Amino acid sequence: MGKVFSYIRCSHVSQNEQRQIDALKGIEVDEIVIEKASGKNFIGRAKYQELKSKLRPQDLLIIKSIDRFGRNYSEICKEWESIINMGVDIQVLDMPILSTRDNQNGLTGRLITDIVLKLLGYVAERERDNIRVRQREGIDSALARGVRFGRPTGEIPKDFIRCYELYKQGLIKVKDVMSMCNIKRSTFFKYAQSIKS
């Protein structure tokens, strides 16, 4: 019997890992590795890579849920295969069908695990595509209704408009307008461009 490791991941430093730690209650774990990192890929996760280098045949890697392991399901499938090929078992607490250690069905059980994992990957990819489509539709709908995105432009101060008229008449210079309105040179030209257009 090998060692038992648990990998706990939060996407952001502000997120709390306690829920994942609580899920390990009653399980004897030799080492818990906690990482605050994006689940986009495995390469950029230093603590995960360090943990993986410690894994040996007959060890067990426990994760709370598949989305804590990663977010990109094609990457998850590759990483899953890599770990299984090392002779290491994986236990997903939220989805026992994805756990390889308790599997008494040999090759059939492994096949079912692989199918479920790939099915989850397919569903997740479709959901990501749907989210992108819904975002695009929402943006297009907002634009059609005249919603403006980005920082608000703000109104040009009335004192600038009066000073700009004097500037156009040649009575004062740019630096005078800047001084009178307490603005920078770039702001002068930005306001001037807005008035022209």
Protein Blocks (a to p, Z undefined) as FASTA:
>chain_A
ZZdddddddfbfkbcfklmmmmmgoiacfbdcdddddfkbmmlmmklmmmmmmpcghiac
ddfblklmpmblklmmmmmmmmmmnopacddfklmmlpmklpmnlmmmmmmmmmmmmmmm
mmmmmmmmmmmmmmmmmmmmmmmnopaedjdebiadfklmmmmmmmmnopacfklmmmmn
opafklmmmmmmmmmZZ
